């Protein structure tokens, strides 16, 4: 074996420790990958559910808006009463070291209708509430899709590291340990044979 490792007992002990550490590292990475994959699959199922809900919500909201346009016409005054939306908030949670976003909208700013009763009607109120629902679901979907992307990226990186340990690092240390063991065993046999010869000569 072509190696730069000097076959000594000290190097054997060190190589065995490194081999054990590499195996522990692989096991941890394998567990991390499995946990991340389970989380990813759960989020993908959730994303599909939200997407279906959003499609239905959008259809209802645009239908209600069309009805409002027919009863009220397109009114710039009503549009100008809708304030700039600053209700979106962002925080994070950690899954095996992966930062997963949490997107939410402040409830206090979700329920109030900005235009007055006199200038609008119940059809417009319905459209407004339906679009609030769409906004909530869109925020939820953006959270899930971003989480899926981050998890997939981390799974790929974890898989790459696990493969490096399994296919390169662990086999290399196994070969080094085997090489040093073989050399030391051979040396021990030679020493034993030499001692036997010396003993015979003395006798």
MOTA-V245954 format. One record per residue. N is the residue number from 1. RES is the residue in one small letter. PHI is phi in whole degrees, 0 to 359 (* if undefined). Layout:
BEGIN
N;RES;PHI / N;RES;PHI
END
This chain:
BEGIN
1;x;* / 2;x;277 / 3;x;217 / 4;x;267 / 5;x;283 / 6;x;283 / 7;x;284 / 8;x;241 / 9;x;296 / 10;x;299 / 11;x;293 / 12;x;295 / 13;x;298 / 14;x;297 / 15;x;293 / 16;x;297 / 17;x;295 / 18;x;296 / 19;x;296 / 20;x;297 / 21;x;297 / 22;x;295 / 23;x;292 / 24;x;297 / 25;x;300 / 26;x;296 / 27;x;300 / 28;x;295 / 29;x;295 / 30;x;295 / 31;x;294 / 32;x;300 / 33;x;300 / 34;x;295 / 35;x;295 / 36;x;295 / 37;x;294 / 38;x;299 / 39;x;297 / 40;x;297 / 41;x;297 / 42;x;298 / 43;x;292 / 44;x;296 / 45;x;298 / 46;x;295 / 47;x;298 / 48;x;296 / 49;x;297 / 50;x;297 / 51;x;299 / 52;x;296 / 53;x;296 / 54;x;297 / 55;x;302 / 56;x;293 / 57;x;297 / 58;x;299 / 59;x;299 / 60;x;295 / 61;x;295 / 62;x;291 / 63;x;295 / 64;x;295 / 65;x;293 / 66;x;298 / 67;x;296 / 68;x;295 / 69;x;296 / 70;x;289 / 71;x;273 / 72;x;245 / 73;x;79 / 74;x;278 / 75;x;247 / 76;x;292 / 77;x;297 / 78;x;294 / 79;x;297 / 80;x;288 / 81;x;280 / 82;x;282 / 83;x;285 / 84;x;295 / 85;x;280 / 86;x;237 / 87;x;271 / 88;x;285 / 89;x;232 / 90;x;224 / 91;x;220 / 92;x;222 / 93;x;230 / 94;x;250 / 95;x;239 / 96;x;52 / 97;x;86 / 98;x;264 / 99;x;283 / 100;x;255 / 101;x;287 / 102;x;240 / 103;x;254 / 104;x;213 / 105;x;244 / 106;x;298 / 107;x;298 / 108;x;298 / 109;x;259 / 110;x;267 / 111;x;265 / 112;x;284 / 113;x;267 / 114;x;284 / 115;x;259 / 116;x;281 / 117;x;290 / 118;x;293 / 119;x;274 / 120;x;235 / 121;x;215 / 122;x;294 / 123;x;293 / 124;x;292 / 125;x;301 / 126;x;297 / 127;x;298 / 128;x;298 / 129;x;293 / 130;x;294 / 131;x;289 / 132;x;296 / 133;x;297 / 134;x;298 / 135;x;298 / 136;x;298 / 137;x;292 / 138;x;294 / 139;x;297 / 140;x;295 / 141;x;294 / 142;x;297 / 143;x;297 / 144;x;293 / 145;x;295 / 146;x;294 / 147;x;295 / 148;x;300 / 149;x;298 / 150;x;294 / 151;x;294 / 152;x;299 / 153;x;295 / 154;x;291 / 155;x;298 / 156;x;298 / 157;x;294 / 158;x;296 / 159;x;298 / 160;x;296 / 161;x;292 / 162;x;297 / 163;x;296 / 164;x;297 / 165;x;293 / 166;x;292 / 167;x;262 / 168;x;239 / 169;x;293 / 170;x;298 / 171;x;301 / 172;x;296 / 173;x;292 / 174;x;298 / 175;x;293 / 176;x;296 / 177;x;299 / 178;x;297 / 179;x;299 / 180;x;295 / 181;x;301 / 182;x;298 / 183;x;295 / 184;x;293 / 185;x;297 / 186;x;297 / 187;x;296 / 188;x;296 / 189;x;295 / 190;x;296 / 191;x;296 / 192;x;296 / 193;x;296 / 194;x;296 / 195;x;295 / 196;x;296 / 197;x;296 / 198;x;299 / 199;x;297 / 200;x;297 / 201;x;298 / 202;x;292 / 203;x;288
END
